[in-house]
Amino acid sequence: MSQFRSKVLDIGCFANIRNIRDHTKRKVFAANEPERQALRYIIRNTTLPQRVRAQAQLQLAQMHCYTRFTQIKNRCIMGGKGRGILSDFRMGRYQFRMNALAGNLPGVKKASW
């Protein structure tokens, strides 16, 4: 959502709308995760009064969807693809191959038998 998007993006890659949205979701999730964990702890704590637990559950339900971990999707930082992503490099298969062959990825070399 544009309400979370900053004016200056700190993305060091090709910026299409998918990458911008993914970057925004990751930043919003990281900023709100401590609050979500605290609310989840209150909800699961059975020693607390039921009213407090219900209020915490209501607050958690009213938080924006970008604060959930399930909203984050692994996307290629080069092209924005959503499938075939190598999570260690955050690149698609093809982009990984091209960058590895060009020598842009330190410590990666082609295996040959």
PDB file as gemmi writes it, atoms N, CA and C in Angstrom:
CRYST1    1.000    1.000    1.000  90.00  90.00  90.00 P 1                      
ATOM      1  N   MET A   1       0.828  -1.187   0.000  1.00  0.00           N  
ATOM      2  CA  MET A   1       0.000   0.000   0.000  1.00  0.00           C  
ATOM      3  C   MET A   1       0.864   1.238   0.000  1.00  0.00           C  
ATOM      4  N   SER A   2       0.363   2.270  -0.582  1.00  0.00           N  
ATOM      5  CA  SER A   2       1.149   3.490  -0.684  1.00  0.00           C  
ATOM      6  C   SER A   2       1.280   4.204   0.651  1.00  0.00           C  
ATOM      7  N   GLN A   3       0.426   3.894   1.627  1.00  0.00           N  
ATOM      8  CA  GLN A   3       0.543   4.553   2.932  1.00  0.00           C  
ATOM      9  C   GLN A   3       1.817   4.141   3.658  1.00  0.00           C  
ATOM     10  N   PHE A   4       2.364   2.978   3.341  1.00  0.00           N  
ATOM     11  CA  PHE A   4       3.595   2.505   3.959  1.00  0.00           C  
ATOM     12  C   PHE A   4       4.824   2.831   3.130  1.00  0.00           C  
ATOM     13  N   ARG A   5       4.643   3.105   1.855  1.00  0.00           N  
ATOM     14  CA  ARG A   5       5.773   3.279   0.958  1.00  0.00           C  
ATOM     15  C   ARG A   5       6.499   4.581   1.247  1.00  0.00           C  
ATOM     16  N   SER A   6       7.811   4.513   1.391  1.00  0.00           N  
ATOM     17  CA  SER A   6       8.590   5.714   1.665  1.00  0.00           C  
ATOM     18  C   SER A   6       8.840   6.481   0.375  1.00  0.00           C  
ATOM     19  N   LYS A   7       9.183   7.739   0.512  1.00  0.00           N  
ATOM     20  CA  LYS A   7       9.424   8.584  -0.658  1.00  0.00           C  
ATOM     21  C   LYS A   7      10.700   8.181  -1.382  1.00  0.00           C  
ATOM     22  N   VAL A   8      11.734   7.828  -0.611  1.00  0.00           N  
ATOM     23  CA  VAL A   8      12.995   7.395  -1.186  1.00  0.00           C  
ATOM     24  C   VAL A   8      13.172   5.915  -0.877  1.00  0.00           C  
ATOM     25  N   LEU A   9      13.322   5.111  -1.916  1.00  0.00           N  
ATOM     26  CA  LEU A   9      13.465   3.667  -1.734  1.00  0.00           C  
ATOM     27  C   LEU A   9      14.934   3.302  -1.618  1.00  0.00           C  
ATOM     28  N   ASP A  10      15.236   2.386  -0.706  1.00  0.00           N  
ATOM     29  CA  ASP A  10      16.608   1.922  -0.541  1.00  0.00           C  
ATOM     30  C   ASP A  10      16.774   0.532  -1.156  1.00  0.00           C  
ATOM     31  N   ILE A  11      16.266   0.397  -2.374  1.00  0.00           N  
ATOM     32  CA  ILE A  11      16.385  -0.858  -3.114  1.00  0.00           C  
ATOM     33  C   ILE A  11      17.563  -0.702  -4.065  1.00  0.00           C  
ATOM     34  N   GLY A  12      18.471  -1.645  -4.027  1.00  0.00           N  
ATOM     35  CA  GLY A  12      19.626  -1.570  -4.902  1.00  0.00           C  
ATOM     36  C   GLY A  12      19.473  -2.431  -6.134  1.00  0.00           C  
ATOM     37  N   CYS A  13      18.297  -2.484  -6.719  1.00  0.00           N  
ATOM     38  CA  CYS A  13      18.083  -3.345  -7.865  1.00  0.00           C  
ATOM     39  C   CYS A  13      17.098  -2.686  -8.814  1.00  0.00           C  
ATOM     40  N   PHE A  14      16.786  -3.386  -9.876  1.00  0.00           N  
ATOM     41  CA  PHE A  14      15.791  -2.916 -10.826  1.00  0.00           C  
ATOM     42  C   PHE A  14      14.457  -2.779 -10.109  1.00  0.00           C  
ATOM     43  N   ALA A  15      13.850  -1.618 -10.155  1.00  0.00           N  
ATOM     44  CA  ALA A  15      12.652  -1.364  -9.355  1.00  0.00           C  
ATOM     45  C   ALA A  15      11.400  -1.424 -10.225  1.00  0.00           C  
ATOM     46  N   ASN A  16      10.731  -2.564 -10.205  1.00  0.00           N  
ATOM     47  CA  ASN A  16       9.397  -2.605 -10.771  1.00  0.00           C  
ATOM     48  C   ASN A  16       8.408  -2.657  -9.610  1.00  0.00           C  
ATOM     49  N   ILE A  17       7.144  -2.591  -9.890  1.00  0.00           N  
ATOM     50  CA  ILE A  17       6.153  -2.451  -8.820  1.00  0.00           C  
ATOM     51  C   ILE A  17       6.130  -3.666  -7.911  1.00  0.00           C  
ATOM     52  N   ARG A  18       6.433  -4.850  -8.445  1.00  0.00           N  
ATOM     53  CA  ARG A  18       6.446  -6.051  -7.599  1.00  0.00           C  
ATOM     54  C   ARG A  18       7.557  -5.973  -6.563  1.00  0.00           C  
ATOM     55  N   ASN A  19       8.726  -5.529  -6.988  1.00  0.00           N  
ATOM     56  CA  ASN A  19       9.847  -5.410  -6.058  1.00  0.00           C  
ATOM     57  C   ASN A  19       9.587  -4.330  -5.019  1.00  0.00           C  
ATOM     58  N   ILE A  20       8.998  -3.233  -5.437  1.00  0.00           N  
ATOM     59  CA  ILE A  20       8.692  -2.149  -4.504  1.00  0.00           C  
ATOM     60  C   ILE A  20       7.688  -2.627  -3.464  1.00  0.00           C  
ATOM     61  N   ARG A  21       6.665  -3.341  -3.901  1.00  0.00           N  
ATOM     62  CA  ARG A  21       5.649  -3.841  -2.980  1.00  0.00           C  
ATOM     63  C   ARG A  21       6.239  -4.864  -2.011  1.00  0.00           C  
ATOM     64  N   ASP A  22       7.082  -5.754  -2.527  1.00  0.00           N  
ATOM     65  CA  ASP A  22       7.721  -6.755  -1.675  1.00  0.00           C  
ATOM     66  C   ASP A  22       8.633  -6.085  -0.652  1.00  0.00           C  
ATOM     67  N   HIS A  23       9.387  -5.106  -1.092  1.00  0.00           N  
ATOM     68  CA  HIS A  23      10.281  -4.374  -0.192  1.00  0.00           C  
ATOM     69  C   HIS A  23       9.479  -3.664   0.906  1.00  0.00           C  
ATOM     70  N   THR A  24       8.368  -3.055   0.519  1.00  0.00           N  
ATOM     71  CA  THR A  24       7.498  -2.371   1.483  1.00  0.00           C  
ATOM     72  C   THR A  24       6.942  -3.353   2.502  1.00  0.00           C  
ATOM     73  N   LYS A  25       6.487  -4.505   2.040  1.00  0.00           N  
ATOM     74  CA  LYS A  25       5.941  -5.516   2.947  1.00  0.00           C  
ATOM     75  C   LYS A  25       6.983  -5.999   3.940  1.00  0.00           C  
ATOM     76  N   ARG A  26       8.214  -6.209   3.467  1.00  0.00           N  
ATOM     77  CA  ARG A  26       9.284  -6.659   4.362  1.00  0.00           C  
ATOM     78  C   ARG A  26       9.608  -5.617   5.429  1.00  0.00           C  
ATOM     79  N   LYS A  27       9.643  -4.354   5.049  1.00  0.00           N  
ATOM     80  CA  LYS A  27       9.951  -3.298   6.020  1.00  0.00           C  
ATOM     81  C   LYS A  27       8.832  -3.132   7.044  1.00  0.00           C  
ATOM     82  N   VAL A  28       7.585  -3.166   6.592  1.00  0.00           N  
ATOM     83  CA  VAL A  28       6.444  -3.020   7.500  1.00  0.00           C  
ATOM     84  C   VAL A  28       6.381  -4.208   8.448  1.00  0.00           C  
ATOM     85  N   PHE A  29       6.636  -5.417   7.936  1.00  0.00           N  
ATOM     86  CA  PHE A  29       6.641  -6.594   8.786  1.00  0.00           C  
ATOM     87  C   PHE A  29       7.711  -6.487   9.869  1.00  0.00           C  
ATOM     88  N   ALA A  30       8.917  -6.077   9.480  1.00  0.00           N  
ATOM     89  CA  ALA A  30      10.013  -5.958  10.451  1.00  0.00           C  
ATOM     90  C   ALA A  30       9.723  -4.907  11.515  1.00  0.00           C  
ATOM     91  N   ALA A  31       9.054  -3.837  11.122  1.00  0.00           N  
ATOM     92  CA  ALA A  31       8.753  -2.773  12.083  1.00  0.00           C  
ATOM     93  C   ALA A  31       7.675  -3.188  13.077  1.00  0.00           C  
ATOM     94  N   ASN A  32       6.727  -4.008  12.655  1.00  0.00           N  
ATOM     95  CA  ASN A  32       5.585  -4.354  13.504  1.00  0.00           C  
ATOM     96  C   ASN A  32       5.669  -5.722  14.154  1.00  0.00           C  
ATOM     97  N   GLU A  33       6.714  -6.493  13.874  1.00  0.00           N  
ATOM     98  CA  GLU A  33       6.802  -7.847  14.415  1.00  0.00           C  
ATOM     99  C   GLU A  33       6.869  -7.899  15.944  1.00  0.00           C  
ATOM    100  N   PRO A  34       7.618  -7.025  16.642  1.00  0.00           N  
ATOM    101  CA  PRO A  34       7.607  -7.100  18.117  1.00  0.00           C  
ATOM    102  C   PRO A  34       6.215  -6.899  18.720  1.00  0.00           C  
ATOM    103  N   GLU A  35       5.456  -5.980  18.151  1.00  0.00           N  
ATOM    104  CA  GLU A  35       4.102  -5.745  18.647  1.00  0.00           C  
ATOM    105  C   GLU A  35       3.208  -6.955  18.398  1.00  0.00           C  
ATOM    106  N   ARG A  36       3.334  -7.565  17.233  1.00  0.00           N  
ATOM    107  CA  ARG A  36       2.536  -8.758  16.927  1.00  0.00           C  
ATOM    108  C   ARG A  36       2.905  -9.910  17.860  1.00  0.00           C  
ATOM    109  N   GLN A  37       4.191 -10.088  18.147  1.00  0.00           N  
ATOM    110  CA  GLN A  37       4.609 -11.155  19.047  1.00  0.00           C  
ATOM    111  C   GLN A  37       4.070 -10.926  20.456  1.00  0.00           C  
ATOM    112  N   ALA A  38       4.078  -9.666  20.913  1.00  0.00           N  
ATOM    113  CA  ALA A  38       3.548  -9.363  22.242  1.00  0.00           C  
ATOM    114  C   ALA A  38       2.055  -9.672  22.310  1.00  0.00           C  
ATOM    115  N   LEU A  39       1.323  -9.292  21.282  1.00  0.00           N  
ATOM    116  CA  LEU A  39      -0.120  -9.564  21.268  1.00  0.00           C  
ATOM    117  C   LEU A  39      -0.391 -11.066  21.211  1.00  0.00           C  
ATOM    118  N   ARG A  40       0.389 -11.806  20.428  1.00  0.00           N  
ATOM    119  CA  ARG A  40       0.210 -13.263  20.371  1.00  0.00           C  
ATOM    120  C   ARG A  40       0.518 -13.914  21.716  1.00  0.00           C  
ATOM    121  N   TYR A  41       1.525 -13.389  22.424  1.00  0.00           N  
ATOM    122  CA  TYR A  41       1.851 -13.917  23.747  1.00  0.00           C  
ATOM    123  C   TYR A  41       0.692 -13.675  24.720  1.00  0.00           C  
ATOM    124  N   ILE A  42       0.108 -12.496  24.667  1.00  0.00           N  
ATOM    125  CA  ILE A  42      -1.028 -12.186  25.549  1.00  0.00           C  
ATOM    126  C   ILE A  42      -2.207 -13.093  25.233  1.00  0.00           C  
ATOM    127  N   ILE A  43      -2.465 -13.317  23.958  1.00  0.00           N  
ATOM    128  CA  ILE A  43      -3.609 -14.151  23.563  1.00  0.00           C  
ATOM    129  C   ILE A  43      -3.427 -15.587  24.049  1.00  0.00           C  
ATOM    130  N   ARG A  44      -2.212 -16.103  23.983  1.00  0.00           N  
ATOM    131  CA  ARG A  44      -1.965 -17.498  24.364  1.00  0.00           C  
ATOM    132  C   ARG A  44      -1.792 -17.713  25.861  1.00  0.00           C  
ATOM    133  N   ASN A  45      -1.583 -16.653  26.612  1.00  0.00           N  
ATOM    134  CA  ASN A  45      -1.354 -16.766  28.053  1.00  0.00           C  
ATOM    135  C   ASN A  45      -2.685 -17.007  28.763  1.00  0.00           C  
ATOM    136  N   THR A  46      -2.890 -18.208  29.262  1.00  0.00           N  
ATOM    137  CA  THR A  46      -4.170 -18.565  29.875  1.00  0.00           C  
ATOM    138  C   THR A  46      -4.313 -18.042  31.298  1.00  0.00           C  
ATOM    139  N   THR A  47      -3.242 -17.534  31.889  1.00  0.00           N  
ATOM    140  CA  THR A  47      -3.341 -16.998  33.252  1.00  0.00           C  
ATOM    141  C   THR A  47      -3.916 -15.588  33.271  1.00  0.00           C  
ATOM    142  N   LEU A  48      -3.939 -14.926  32.130  1.00  0.00           N  
ATOM    143  CA  LEU A  48      -4.494 -13.572  32.061  1.00  0.00           C  
ATOM    144  C   LEU A  48      -6.015 -13.629  31.991  1.00  0.00           C  
ATOM    145  N   PRO A  49      -6.681 -12.545  32.399  1.00  0.00           N  
ATOM    146  CA  PRO A  49      -8.157 -12.521  32.304  1.00  0.00           C  
ATOM    147  C   PRO A  49      -8.626 -12.627  30.851  1.00  0.00           C  
ATOM    148  N   GLN A  50      -9.799 -13.188  30.674  1.00  0.00           N  
ATOM    149  CA  GLN A  50     -10.349 -13.407  29.336  1.00  0.00           C  
ATOM    150  C   GLN A  50     -10.568 -12.090  28.598  1.00  0.00           C  
ATOM    151  N   ARG A  51     -10.935 -11.051  29.328  1.00  0.00           N  
ATOM    152  CA  ARG A  51     -11.194  -9.747  28.700  1.00  0.00           C  
ATOM    153  C   ARG A  51      -9.917  -9.169  28.066  1.00  0.00           C  
ATOM    154  N   VAL A  52      -8.801  -9.278  28.777  1.00  0.00           N  
ATOM    155  CA  VAL A  52      -7.523  -8.775  28.258  1.00  0.00           C  
ATOM    156  C   VAL A  52      -7.116  -9.557  27.013  1.00  0.00           C  
ATOM    157  N   ARG A  53      -7.290 -10.865  27.060  1.00  0.00           N  
ATOM    158  CA  ARG A  53      -6.943 -11.704  25.924  1.00  0.00           C  
ATOM    159  C   ARG A  53      -7.827 -11.388  24.720  1.00  0.00           C  
ATOM    160  N   ALA A  54      -9.102 -11.119  24.953  1.00  0.00           N  
ATOM    161  CA  ALA A  54     -10.022 -10.782  23.858  1.00  0.00           C  
ATOM    162  C   ALA A  54      -9.653  -9.430  23.240  1.00  0.00           C  
ATOM    163  N   GLN A  55      -9.249  -8.457  24.076  1.00  0.00           N  
ATOM    164  CA  GLN A  55      -8.832  -7.156  23.547  1.00  0.00           C  
ATOM    165  C   GLN A  55      -7.569  -7.288  22.697  1.00  0.00           C  
ATOM    166  N   ALA A  56      -6.642  -8.123  23.152  1.00  0.00           N  
ATOM    167  CA  ALA A  56      -5.418  -8.339  22.390  1.00  0.00           C  
ATOM    168  C   ALA A  56      -5.732  -9.009  21.049  1.00  0.00           C  
ATOM    169  N   GLN A  57      -6.669  -9.945  21.070  1.00  0.00           N  
ATOM    170  CA  GLN A  57      -7.054 -10.619  19.841  1.00  0.00           C  
ATOM    171  C   GLN A  57      -7.707  -9.643  18.865  1.00  0.00           C  
ATOM    172  N   LEU A  58      -8.503  -8.717  19.384  1.00  0.00           N  
ATOM    173  CA  LEU A  58      -9.136  -7.709  18.540  1.00  0.00           C  
ATOM    174  C   LEU A  58      -8.092  -6.771  17.935  1.00  0.00           C  
ATOM    175  N   GLN A  59      -7.110  -6.364  18.740  1.00  0.00           N  
ATOM    176  CA  GLN A  59      -6.047  -5.499  18.237  1.00  0.00           C  
ATOM    177  C   GLN A  59      -5.232  -6.200  17.145  1.00  0.00           C  
ATOM    178  N   LEU A  60      -4.954  -7.461  17.361  1.00  0.00           N  
ATOM    179  CA  LEU A  60      -4.189  -8.225  16.377  1.00  0.00           C  
ATOM    180  C   LEU A  60      -4.964  -8.354  15.068  1.00  0.00           C  
ATOM    181  N   ALA A  61      -6.255  -8.557  15.160  1.00  0.00           N  
ATOM    182  CA  ALA A  61      -7.082  -8.699  13.962  1.00  0.00           C  
ATOM    183  C   ALA A  61      -7.205  -7.382  13.202  1.00  0.00           C  
ATOM    184  N   GLN A  62      -7.082  -6.250  13.901  1.00  0.00           N  
ATOM    185  CA  GLN A  62      -7.234  -4.952  13.258  1.00  0.00           C  
ATOM    186  C   GLN A  62      -5.932  -4.419  12.657  1.00  0.00           C  
ATOM    187  N   MET A  63      -4.821  -5.104  12.891  1.00  0.00           N  
ATOM    188  CA  MET A  63      -3.564  -4.667  12.297  1.00  0.00           C  
ATOM    189  C   MET A  63      -3.591  -4.883  10.788  1.00  0.00           C  
ATOM    190  N   HIS A  64      -2.823  -4.084  10.077  1.00  0.00           N  
ATOM    191  CA  HIS A  64      -2.810  -4.154   8.613  1.00  0.00           C  
ATOM    192  C   HIS A  64      -2.253  -5.497   8.147  1.00  0.00           C  
ATOM    193  N   CYS A  65      -2.690  -5.931   6.988  1.00  0.00           N  
ATOM    194  CA  CYS A  65      -2.270  -7.239   6.484  1.00  0.00           C  
ATOM    195  C   CYS A  65      -0.786  -7.275   6.131  1.00  0.00           C  
ATOM    196  N   TYR A  66      -0.170  -6.132   5.847  1.00  0.00           N  
ATOM    197  CA  TYR A  66       1.255  -6.116   5.529  1.00  0.00           C  
ATOM    198  C   TYR A  66       2.112  -6.446   6.741  1.00  0.00           C  
ATOM    199  N   THR A  67       1.546  -6.462   7.927  1.00  0.00           N  
ATOM    200  CA  THR A  67       2.315  -6.788   9.125  1.00  0.00           C  
ATOM    201  C   THR A  67       2.406  -8.293   9.351  1.00  0.00           C  
ATOM    202  N   ARG A  68       1.746  -9.088   8.502  1.00  0.00           N  
ATOM    203  CA  ARG A  68       1.783 -10.546   8.637  1.00  0.00           C  
ATOM    204  C   ARG A  68       2.934 -11.137   7.828  1.00  0.00           C  
ATOM    205  N   PHE A  69       3.510 -12.196   8.379  1.00  0.00           N  
ATOM    206  CA  PHE A  69       4.618 -12.873   7.701  1.00  0.00           C  
ATOM    207  C   PHE A  69       4.152 -13.543   6.417  1.00  0.00           C  
ATOM    208  N   THR A  70       2.912 -13.984   6.373  1.00  0.00           N  
ATOM    209  CA  THR A  70       2.422 -14.705   5.200  1.00  0.00           C  
ATOM    210  C   THR A  70       2.290 -13.802   3.980  1.00  0.00           C  
ATOM    211  N   GLN A  71       2.341 -12.496   4.155  1.00  0.00           N  
ATOM    212  CA  GLN A  71       2.250 -11.577   3.029  1.00  0.00           C  
ATOM    213  C   GLN A  71       3.563 -11.479   2.262  1.00  0.00           C  
ATOM    214  N   ILE A  72       4.660 -11.876   2.902  1.00  0.00           N  
ATOM    215  CA  ILE A  72       5.963 -11.775   2.261  1.00  0.00           C  
ATOM    216  C   ILE A  72       6.151 -12.943   1.303  1.00  0.00           C  
ATOM    217  N   LYS A  73       6.518 -12.617   0.071  1.00  0.00           N  
ATOM    218  CA  LYS A  73       6.771 -13.648  -0.930  1.00  0.00           C  
ATOM    219  C   LYS A  73       8.191 -13.458  -1.427  1.00  0.00           C  
ATOM    220  N   ASN A  74       8.912 -14.569  -1.571  1.00  0.00           N  
ATOM    221  CA  ASN A  74      10.259 -14.480  -2.114  1.00  0.00           C  
ATOM    222  C   ASN A  74      10.174 -14.098  -3.578  1.00  0.00           C  
ATOM    223  N   ARG A  75      10.819 -12.985  -3.927  1.00  0.00           N  
ATOM    224  CA  ARG A  75      10.840 -12.503  -5.295  1.00  0.00           C  
ATOM    225  C   ARG A  75      12.264 -12.253  -5.728  1.00  0.00           C  
ATOM    226  N   CYS A  76      12.495 -12.402  -7.012  1.00  0.00           N  
ATOM    227  CA  CYS A  76      13.803 -12.129  -7.581  1.00  0.00           C  
ATOM    228  C   CYS A  76      14.089 -10.630  -7.477  1.00  0.00           C  
ATOM    229  N   ILE A  77      15.252 -10.279  -6.950  1.00  0.00           N  
ATOM    230  CA  ILE A  77      15.574  -8.868  -6.796  1.00  0.00           C  
ATOM    231  C   ILE A  77      15.964  -8.229  -8.126  1.00  0.00           C  
ATOM    232  N   MET A  78      16.218  -9.029  -9.121  1.00  0.00           N  
ATOM    233  CA  MET A  78      16.588  -8.494 -10.431  1.00  0.00           C  
ATOM    234  C   MET A  78      15.365  -8.248 -11.321  1.00  0.00           C  
ATOM    235  N   GLY A  79      14.497  -9.236 -11.403  1.00  0.00           N  
ATOM    236  CA  GLY A  79      13.396  -9.118 -12.344  1.00  0.00           C  
ATOM    237  C   GLY A  79      12.017  -9.141 -11.731  1.00  0.00           C  
ATOM    238  N   GLY A  80      11.904  -9.507 -10.461  1.00  0.00           N  
ATOM    239  CA  GLY A  80      10.607  -9.527  -9.805  1.00  0.00           C  
ATOM    240  C   GLY A  80       9.845 -10.826  -9.959  1.00  0.00           C  
ATOM    241  N   LYS A  81      10.483 -11.866 -10.514  1.00  0.00           N  
ATOM    242  CA  LYS A  81       9.796 -13.147 -10.660  1.00  0.00           C  
ATOM    243  C   LYS A  81       9.438 -13.717  -9.299  1.00  0.00           C  
ATOM    244  N   GLY A  82       8.341 -14.459  -9.239  1.00  0.00           N  
ATOM    245  CA  GLY A  82       7.899 -15.033  -7.988  1.00  0.00           C  
ATOM    246  C   GLY A  82       8.105 -16.529  -7.882  1.00  0.00           C  
ATOM    247  N   ARG A  83       8.638 -17.142  -8.920  1.00  0.00           N  
ATOM    248  CA  ARG A  83       8.850 -18.588  -8.914  1.00  0.00           C  
ATOM    249  C   ARG A  83      10.296 -18.912  -9.249  1.00  0.00           C  
ATOM    250  N   GLY A  84      10.761 -20.050  -8.768  1.00  0.00           N  
ATOM    251  CA  GLY A  84      12.112 -20.491  -9.056  1.00  0.00           C  
ATOM    252  C   GLY A  84      13.153 -19.612  -8.405  1.00  0.00           C  
ATOM    253  N   ILE A  85      12.924 -19.225  -7.158  1.00  0.00           N  
ATOM    254  CA  ILE A  85      13.814 -18.305  -6.459  1.00  0.00           C  
ATOM    255  C   ILE A  85      14.779 -19.092  -5.575  1.00  0.00           C  
ATOM    256  N   LEU A  86      16.070 -18.790  -5.686  1.00  0.00           N  
ATOM    257  CA  LEU A  86      17.068 -19.349  -4.783  1.00  0.00           C  
ATOM    258  C   LEU A  86      17.141 -18.410  -3.581  1.00  0.00           C  
ATOM    259  N   SER A  87      16.701 -18.896  -2.429  1.00  0.00           N  
ATOM    260  CA  SER A  87      16.523 -18.014  -1.280  1.00  0.00           C  
ATOM    261  C   SER A  87      17.831 -17.466  -0.735  1.00  0.00           C  
ATOM    262  N   ASP A  88      18.950 -18.178  -0.915  1.00  0.00           N  
ATOM    263  CA  ASP A  88      20.229 -17.665  -0.423  1.00  0.00           C  
ATOM    264  C   ASP A  88      20.657 -16.397  -1.147  1.00  0.00           C  
ATOM    265  N   PHE A  89      20.282 -16.291  -2.419  1.00  0.00           N  
ATOM    266  CA  PHE A  89      20.702 -15.155  -3.231  1.00  0.00           C  
ATOM    267  C   PHE A  89      19.552 -14.214  -3.575  1.00  0.00           C  
ATOM    268  N   ARG A  90      18.320 -14.633  -3.298  1.00  0.00           N  
ATOM    269  CA  ARG A  90      17.111 -13.890  -3.642  1.00  0.00           C  
ATOM    270  C   ARG A  90      17.074 -13.551  -5.128  1.00  0.00           C  
ATOM    271  N   MET A  91      17.413 -14.550  -5.934  1.00  0.00           N  
ATOM    272  CA  MET A  91      17.395 -14.401  -7.391  1.00  0.00           C  
ATOM    273  C   MET A  91      16.673 -15.570  -8.016  1.00  0.00           C  
ATOM    274  N   GLY A  92      16.106 -15.309  -9.186  1.00  0.00           N  
ATOM    275  CA  GLY A  92      15.502 -16.371  -9.969  1.00  0.00           C  
ATOM    276  C   GLY A  92      16.579 -17.276 -10.538  1.00  0.00           C  
ATOM    277  N   ARG A  93      16.169 -18.449 -11.001  1.00  0.00           N  
ATOM    278  CA  ARG A  93      17.129 -19.422 -11.525  1.00  0.00           C  
ATOM    279  C   ARG A  93      17.958 -18.852 -12.673  1.00  0.00           C  
ATOM    280  N   TYR A  94      17.286 -18.217 -13.610  1.00  0.00           N  
ATOM    281  CA  TYR A  94      17.972 -17.706 -14.792  1.00  0.00           C  
ATOM    282  C   TYR A  94      18.915 -16.555 -14.424  1.00  0.00           C  
ATOM    283  N   GLN A  95      18.448 -15.628 -13.591  1.00  0.00           N  
ATOM    284  CA  GLN A  95      19.302 -14.511 -13.173  1.00  0.00           C  
ATOM    285  C   GLN A  95      20.509 -15.012 -12.395  1.00  0.00           C  
ATOM    286  N   PHE A  96      20.286 -16.031 -11.553  1.00  0.00           N  
ATOM    287  CA  PHE A  96      21.395 -16.615 -10.803  1.00  0.00           C  
ATOM    288  C   PHE A  96      22.427 -17.198 -11.759  1.00  0.00           C  
ATOM    289  N   ARG A  97      21.954 -17.919 -12.759  1.00  0.00           N  
ATOM    290  CA  ARG A  97      22.870 -18.542 -13.726  1.00  0.00           C  
ATOM    291  C   ARG A  97      23.666 -17.480 -14.480  1.00  0.00           C  
ATOM    292  N   MET A  98      22.995 -16.434 -14.950  1.00  0.00           N  
ATOM    293  CA  MET A  98      23.672 -15.386 -15.705  1.00  0.00           C  
ATOM    294  C   MET A  98      24.709 -14.661 -14.844  1.00  0.00           C  
ATOM    295  N   ASN A  99      24.357 -14.357 -13.603  1.00  0.00           N  
ATOM    296  CA  ASN A  99      25.285 -13.649 -12.712  1.00  0.00           C  
ATOM    297  C   ASN A  99      26.441 -14.545 -12.285  1.00  0.00           C  
ATOM    298  N   ALA A 100      26.165 -15.821 -12.079  1.00  0.00           N  
ATOM    299  CA  ALA A 100      27.236 -16.745 -11.697  1.00  0.00           C  
ATOM    300  C   ALA A 100      28.228 -16.940 -12.842  1.00  0.00           C  
ATOM    301  N   LEU A 101      27.728 -17.089 -14.062  1.00  0.00           N  
ATOM    302  CA  LEU A 101      28.606 -17.263 -15.217  1.00  0.00           C  
ATOM    303  C   LEU A 101      29.423 -16.006 -15.506  1.00  0.00           C  
ATOM    304  N   ALA A 102      28.833 -14.839 -15.202  1.00  0.00           N  
ATOM    305  CA  ALA A 102      29.545 -13.577 -15.422  1.00  0.00           C  
ATOM    306  C   ALA A 102      30.552 -13.300 -14.307  1.00  0.00           C  
ATOM    307  N   GLY A 103      30.481 -14.080 -13.214  1.00  0.00           N  
ATOM    308  CA  GLY A 103      31.412 -13.886 -12.109  1.00  0.00           C  
ATOM    309  C   GLY A 103      30.991 -12.809 -11.137  1.00  0.00           C  
ATOM    310  N   ASN A 104      29.718 -12.446 -11.135  1.00  0.00           N  
ATOM    311  CA  ASN A 104      29.222 -11.390 -10.249  1.00  0.00           C  
ATOM    312  C   ASN A 104      28.896 -11.875  -8.844  1.00  0.00           C  
ATOM    313  N   LEU A 105      28.842 -13.183  -8.639  1.00  0.00           N  
ATOM    314  CA  LEU A 105      28.514 -13.741  -7.333  1.00  0.00           C  
ATOM    315  C   LEU A 105      29.779 -14.335  -6.720  1.00  0.00           C  
ATOM    316  N   PRO A 106      30.306 -13.726  -5.677  1.00  0.00           N  
ATOM    317  CA  PRO A 106      31.545 -14.239  -5.093  1.00  0.00           C  
ATOM    318  C   PRO A 106      31.327 -15.608  -4.433  1.00  0.00           C  
ATOM    319  N   GLY A 107      32.252 -16.510  -4.649  1.00  0.00           N  
ATOM    320  CA  GLY A 107      32.186 -17.829  -4.047  1.00  0.00           C  
ATOM    321  C   GLY A 107      31.370 -18.825  -4.812  1.00  0.00           C  
ATOM    322  N   VAL A 108      30.811 -18.434  -5.966  1.00  0.00           N  
ATOM    323  CA  VAL A 108      30.001 -19.337  -6.764  1.00  0.00           C  
ATOM    324  C   VAL A 108      30.747 -19.635  -8.050  1.00  0.00           C  
ATOM    325  N   LYS A 109      30.916 -20.915  -8.337  1.00  0.00           N  
ATOM    326  CA  LYS A 109      31.528 -21.281  -9.609  1.00  0.00           C  
ATOM    327  C   LYS A 109      30.779 -22.458 -10.190  1.00  0.00           C  
ATOM    328  N   LYS A 110      30.894 -22.604 -11.484  1.00  0.00           N  
ATOM    329  CA  LYS A 110      30.181 -23.653 -12.192  1.00  0.00           C  
ATOM    330  C   LYS A 110      30.810 -25.004 -11.874  1.00  0.00           C  
ATOM    331  N   ALA A 111      29.976 -25.953 -11.533  1.00  0.00           N  
ATOM    332  CA  ALA A 111      30.460 -27.301 -11.269  1.00  0.00           C  
ATOM    333  C   ALA A 111      30.497 -28.072 -12.571  1.00  0.00           C  
ATOM    334  N   SER A 112      31.593 -28.741 -12.804  1.00  0.00           N  
ATOM    335  CA  SER A 112      31.694 -29.575 -14.011  1.00  0.00           C  
ATOM    336  C   SER A 112      32.426 -30.853 -13.658  1.00  0.00           C  
ATOM    337  N   TRP A 113      31.974 -31.944 -14.268  1.00  0.00           N  
ATOM    338  CA  TRP A 113      32.570 -33.235 -13.969  1.00  0.00           C  
ATOM    339  C   TRP A 113      33.389 -33.708 -15.130  1.00  0.00           C  
TER     340      TRP A 113                                                      
END                                                                             
